[in-house]
Amino acid sequence: MVNVIGLGYIGLPTALMLASHGVEVVGTDYNAQLVETLQAGKTTFEEKGLDELFQQALSAGIRFTTEYQTTDTYIVSVPTPYDKFSKKVDPGYVVAAVKQVIQVCPDSATVVIESTVSPGTIEKYVRPEVKAACAETGKEIRLVHAPERIIPGNMLFELIHNNRTIGADDRETGEAIKQMYASFCEGEIVVTDIQTAEMTKVVENTFRAVNIAFANELAKICRYDNMDVYEIIRICNMHPRVNILNPGPGVGGHCISVDPWFLVGDYPGLARVIDESMKTNDGMPDFVLNRIYEIMQEKGMTDLTRVGLYGLTYKENVDDCRESPTLQLLESQKRHLAPGLKVYDPFVRSDIAENQVHDLDEFLDSVDFVVLMVKHDEIKENMNKLAGKIVLDCHNICPLPGVYHI
């Protein structure tokens, strides 16, 4: 049996995938309300195909509880935030989960850390807890790091098809965990050591963050001299060895906006390009806010409440608002002591921001100036409704004439 600890955006899909492919699974989370929802046969967030997979897992016998189980294999998938001052990873949730596992696990159990951590975190924070427990109880506990590689909006496909990395102290343990993931993963699964696995996951997200920062910096340079950044990128990408991304209003989620800071925090004198790239990305919501003010001044607008932000999530067609650029922009706007912007997102049904509207037509009727912060399919299919509005398009998706860009 596998006990999956943490049933959030990563833990729940992993638990369901294992269960639906013949592995006995119990999912554990400290959040009693979340567990009750799952026990009632309902999922806790929206994701393509998740409800169908959930039903398959229920039919296969998956169970949910707040209690840690006694078994031979654990997957720990709990949050790993970072300290915004030091930029270092906060391993507290991981360490707490491992401590709970140690209390109930048998001898020779394997603990798989799926949570993304900075290189050396398991050695520095997790292994001492395990060593102390082993010395006290005589148990042997094996540690493994198997970082996830999936993105909201396409999680289930990527769980099956993406390659994976397994970091273990010894080949035998690594191969055993590889076989567990191979129950559903059709990608290549590489077995290596733990610190290499930690580093590869952080580096993957850092690579993407640096590339996004380059595109965002290009947008700022082109804005300064009134050049079309999208046309420049289009032409440059015709070169066979150039693939520049498009700029955007910022980065969000719990990967690209967080993981690279782990390297900055651990290697402050070395990770200089990464540090500057993250500052560039983090500055984009403010850059968009300044563009809003510039366009308002150009158009003679004075009422900020007639400006609407389309999109609250950090990416298109998901309900995940973690580290959302829109929420960052709203925080910046509050610091300016200005009246509130209108906001709307078809995937965010509860009120998480001031002046939030829950209907597209009502939202558009209440504003004269629309800022496209997220490229949901909904707005792509309703571009005609933006006719006659002032539009700041942060993703170059609006075909209407006279549209402003970042």
C-alpha positions in Angstrom: 0.0 0.0 0.0 1.1 3.6 -0.7 0.2 6.4 1.7 0.2 9.7 -0.2 0.7 12.6 2.2 -0.8 15.9 1.0 -3.8 15.9 -1.4 -3.3 19.2 -3.2 -2.6 20.0 -6.8 0.2 17.4 -7.0 -0.6 14.8 -4.3 -4.2 14.2 -5.3 -3.6 13.5 -9.1 -0.7 11.3 -8.2 -2.8 9.3 -5.7 -5.6 8.9 -8.2 -3.3 7.9 -10.9 -1.6 5.2 -8.8 -5.0 3.9 -7.6 -6.5 3.7 -11.0 -3.5 1.7 -12.2 -3.7 -1.1 -9.7 -1.8 0.3 -6.7 -3.5 0.2 -3.3 -3.6 3.9 -2.1 -4.7 5.8 1.0 -4.5 9.6 0.7 -3.8 11.6 3.8 -4.2 15.3 4.5 -4.4 17.4 7.7 -7.2 19.5 6.2 -10.3 17.7 7.6 -12.7 19.7 5.3 -10.7 18.7 2.2 -10.7 15.0 3.3 -14.5 15.2 3.9 -15.0 16.6 0.4 -13.1 13.7 -1.1 -14.8 11.2 1.0 -18.1 12.6 -0.2 -17.0 11.7 -3.8 -16.1 15.3 -4.9 -12.8 16.7 -6.2 -11.4 19.8 -4.6 -10.1 21.7 -7.7 -10.9 21.8 -11.4 -8.6 20.0 -13.8 -9.2 18.4 -17.2 -10.1 14.7 -16.8 -9.8 14.8 -13.0 -13.4 14.0 -12.1 -13.3 10.9 -14.4 -10.0 9.7 -12.9 -11.4 10.3 -9.5 -14.3 8.0 -10.2 -11.9 5.3 -11.5 -9.8 5.6 -8.4 -12.9 5.3 -6.1 -13.9 2.2 -8.0 -10.4 0.8 -7.4 -10.7 1.3 -3.7 -8.8 4.5 -2.9 -9.5 5.9 0.6 -9.0 9.3 2.2 -8.2 10.1 5.8 -6.5 12.6 8.1 -4.6 9.8 9.7 -1.1 8.6 8.6 -1.0 4.9 7.7 1.3 2.0 8.6 2.7 0.8 5.4 6.0 0.3 3.5 5.8 3.2 1.1 5.0 6.9 1.5 4.8 9.8 -1.0 5.1 13.2 0.6 3.6 15.9 -1.5 3.2 18.9 0.8 3.9 22.6 0.1 7.4 24.1 0.0 7.1 27.9 0.2 10.1 30.2 0.3 11.1 32.9 2.7 10.6 36.1 0.7 13.5 37.8 2.6 16.2 35.1 2.5 14.8 33.5 -0.7 15.5 30.1 0.9 13.1 27.1 0.8 11.0 26.6 3.9 11.1 22.8 4.5 8.8 22.9 7.5 5.9 21.1 5.9 8.1 18.4 4.6 9.9 17.9 7.8 6.7 17.8 9.8 5.2 15.2 7.4 8.3 13.0 7.7 8.2 13.2 11.5 4.6 12.0 11.4 5.6 9.2 9.0 8.4 8.1 11.3 5.9 7.6 14.2 3.8 5.1 12.3 6.0 3.5 9.7 7.4 0.0 10.0 11.1 -1.0 9.6 12.5 -0.8 6.1 9.8 1.7 4.9 10.5 4.1 2.0 9.7 7.8 2.1 9.4 9.5 -1.3 9.6 13.3 -1.2 7.7 14.6 -4.2 7.7 18.2 -3.0 10.1 20.5 -4.8 13.1 21.4 -2.6 16.4 23.2 -3.1 19.5 21.0 -3.6 20.7 19.6 -0.3 17.4 20.1 1.6 16.8 16.4 2.2 20.4 16.0 3.4 20.3 19.1 5.7 16.7 18.9 7.1 15.1 15.6 6.5 17.9 13.0 6.9 18.8 14.2 10.4 15.2 13.5 11.5 15.4 10.0 10.0 18.8 9.3 11.4 17.7 10.3 14.9 14.6 8.1 14.7 16.6 5.1 13.3 19.1 5.4 16.2 16.2 5.5 18.7 14.0 2.8 17.3 16.3 0.7 15.3 14.2 1.1 12.2 15.7 1.5 8.8 14.0 4.2 6.7 14.9 4.8 3.1 14.7 8.3 1.5 13.9 9.0 -2.1 13.3 12.2 -4.0 10.9 12.0 -7.0 10.0 15.6 -8.1 6.8 16.1 -10.0 7.0 17.5 -13.6 3.4 18.5 -14.3 1.5 21.7 -15.0 -2.1 22.6 -14.1 -4.4 22.4 -17.1 -2.6 19.3 -18.5 -1.7 17.4 -15.3 -3.1 14.0 -16.2 -1.6 13.8 -19.6 1.8 14.9 -18.3 1.7 12.5 -15.4 1.4 9.7 -17.9 3.7 11.0 -20.7 6.4 13.2 -19.0 9.8 11.7 -18.2 10.6 11.5 -14.4 13.7 11.5 -12.2 14.1 9.3 -9.1 16.8 10.2 -6.6 17.8 7.5 -4.2 20.7 6.6 -1.9 21.1 3.2 -3.6 20.1 1.7 -6.9 17.9 -1.0 -5.5 15.6 1.5 -3.7 15.6 3.7 -6.7 14.6 0.9 -9.0 11.8 -0.2 -6.7 10.3 3.3 -6.7 10.8 3.5 -10.4 8.6 0.4 -10.8 5.9 2.0 -8.7 5.8 5.1 -10.9 6.0 2.9 -14.0 2.6 1.6 -13.1 1.2 4.7 -14.9 4.2 6.7 -16.3 5.0 5.9 -19.9 7.9 8.4 -20.1 11.5 7.5 -19.4 12.3 7.3 -15.7 15.9 8.1 -14.7 17.4 6.9 -11.4 20.1 9.1 -9.9 21.2 10.4 -6.5 19.0 12.5 -4.3 20.8 15.9 -4.6 21.0 15.5 -8.4 17.3 14.9 -8.5 16.7 18.0 -6.3 18.9 20.1 -8.5 17.4 19.0 -11.8 13.8 19.9 -10.8 14.8 23.4 -9.7 17.0 23.9 -12.8 14.2 23.0 -15.1 11.9 25.7 -13.7 14.8 28.1 -13.5 15.5 27.7 -17.2 12.0 28.6 -18.1 12.0 31.6 -15.7 15.1 33.0 -17.2 13.7 32.6 -20.7 10.5 34.3 -19.7 12.5 37.1 -18.2 14.4 37.6 -21.4 11.1 38.1 -23.3 9.8 40.4 -20.6 13.0 42.5 -20.8 12.7 42.7 -24.5 9.1 44.0 -24.1 10.4 46.8 -21.8 13.2 47.7 -24.2 10.8 47.8 -27.2 8.2 49.8 -25.2 10.9 52.4 -24.4 11.6 53.0 -28.1 8.1 52.3 -29.5 9.0 49.0 -31.3 6.7 46.0 -31.8 8.2 43.3 -29.6 5.9 40.6 -31.1 7.0 41.4 -34.7 10.7 41.4 -33.5 10.2 38.0 -31.8 8.4 36.6 -34.8 11.2 37.5 -37.1 14.0 36.3 -34.7 12.2 33.0 -34.3 12.6 32.3 -38.0 16.2 31.6 -37.2 16.7 27.9 -36.8 18.4 28.2 -33.5 16.3 30.9 -31.9 13.1 30.3 -29.9 12.2 33.4 -27.9 9.1 33.2 -25.8 6.4 35.8 -25.7 6.3 38.4 -22.9 3.5 38.5 -20.4 2.2 40.3 -17.3 4.3 38.2 -14.9 4.7 34.6 -13.8 2.7 32.7 -11.2 2.0 29.2 -9.9 4.2 27.4 -7.5 7.0 26.5 -9.9 8.4 29.2 -12.1 7.6 32.0 -9.7 9.1 30.2 -6.6 11.6 27.4 -7.4 14.4 29.6 -8.9 14.5 31.7 -5.7 15.8 28.5 -4.0 19.0 28.8 -6.0 19.2 32.5 -5.3 18.8 31.9 -1.6 21.3 29.1 -1.4 23.9 30.6 -3.8 23.5 34.3 -3.5 26.9 35.2 -4.9 26.7 32.8 -7.8 23.0 32.9 -9.1 23.2 36.4 -10.4 21.5 35.9 -13.8 18.8 34.0 -12.0 18.4 36.7 -9.4 18.0 39.5 -12.0 15.6 37.3 -14.1 13.4 36.7 -11.1 13.3 40.5 -10.4 12.4 41.2 -14.0 9.5 38.7 -13.8 8.4 39.9 -10.4 8.3 43.5 -11.7 6.0 42.8 -14.6 2.7 43.4 -12.7 3.9 46.8 -11.7 5.0 47.4 -15.4 1.4 46.5 -16.5 -0.1 48.8 -13.9 2.1 51.7 -15.1 0.9 50.9 -18.7 -2.7 51.2 -17.4 -1.9 54.6 -16.0 -0.2 55.7 -19.2 -3.1 54.6 -21.4 -5.6 56.2 -19.1 -3.8 59.5 -19.3 -3.5 59.2 -23.1 -7.3 58.6 -23.3 -8.2 61.2 -20.8 -9.6 58.7 -18.3 -9.6 59.5 -14.6 -11.9 56.8 -13.1 -9.9 53.7 -12.3 -13.1 51.9 -11.4 -14.0 51.9 -15.1 -10.9 49.7 -15.7 -11.3 45.9 -15.6 -8.7 43.1 -15.3 -9.7 40.0 -17.1 -8.3 37.0 -15.4 -7.3 36.2 -11.8 -5.6 32.8 -12.2 -1.9 32.5 -12.9 -2.5 30.8 -16.3 -5.2 30.0 -18.7 -8.1 27.6 -18.3 -7.3 26.6 -14.7 -8.7 27.8 -11.3 -5.2 28.0 -9.7 -4.5 31.6 -8.4 -1.2 30.9 -6.5 1.3 33.7 -7.1 -1.1 35.2 -9.7 0.2 38.3 -11.5 -3.3 39.8 -11.3 -3.3 39.5 -7.5 0.2 41.0 -7.4 -1.0 43.9 -9.6 -4.0 44.5 -7.3 -1.7 44.5 -4.2 0.5 47.1 -6.0 -2.5 49.2 -6.9 -3.7 49.2 -3.2 -0.3 50.6 -2.2 -1.0 53.5 -4.5 -4.1 54.2 -2.5 -6.1 54.3 -5.7 -9.8 53.2 -6.0 -10.2 49.6 -7.0 -10.0 48.0 -10.4 -12.8 45.7 -11.5 -11.8 42.0 -11.8 -13.4 38.9 -13.4 -12.4 35.3 -14.0 -14.7 32.6 -15.2 -12.7 29.9 -13.2 -12.8 31.8 -9.9 -16.3 31.5 -8.5 -15.6 32.6 -4.9 -14.8 36.2 -4.0 -11.0 36.6 -3.6 -10.6 40.2 -4.6 -12.4 43.5 -4.1 -14.7 44.6 -6.9 -14.9 41.1 -8.3 -17.6 40.3 -10.9 -18.9 36.8 -11.7 -20.4 37.3 -15.2 -18.5 38.3 -18.3 -21.2 40.5 -19.8 -21.8 42.3 -16.4 -18.0 42.8 -16.2 -17.7 44.2 -19.7 -20.7 46.5 -19.2 -19.1 48.0 -16.0 -15.8 49.0 -17.6 -14.5 51.1 -20.5 -11.0 49.7 -20.4 -10.2 46.0 -20.4 -6.8 44.6 -19.5 -6.3 41.0 -20.7 -4.2 39.4 -17.9 -5.1 35.8 -18.7 -5.7 34.2 -22.1 -8.7 31.9 -21.1 -10.5 30.3 -24.0 -13.6 32.2 -23.0 -12.2 35.6 -23.9 -10.6 34.3 -27.1 -14.1 33.1 -28.2 -15.7 36.4 -27.2 -13.3 39.0 -28.7 -16.2 40.7 -30.5 -17.5 41.8 -27.1 -14.4 44.0 -26.7 -15.3 46.1 -29.7 -15.5 49.8 -28.7 -13.4 49.2 -25.5 -9.9 50.3 -24.7 -7.9 47.1 -24.6 -4.5 46.4 -23.1 -3.6 43.0 -24.4 -0.8 41.4 -22.3 -0.6 38.3 -24.5 -1.1 39.5 -28.1 -4.3 37.5 -28.5 -6.8 40.3 -29.5 -7.2 40.8 -33.2 -9.2 44.1 -32.9 -7.7 47.3 -34.3 -6.2 49.9 -31.9 -5.3 47.4 -29.2 -2.5 48.4 -26.8 0.3 46.0 -25.8 2.7 45.8 -22.9 
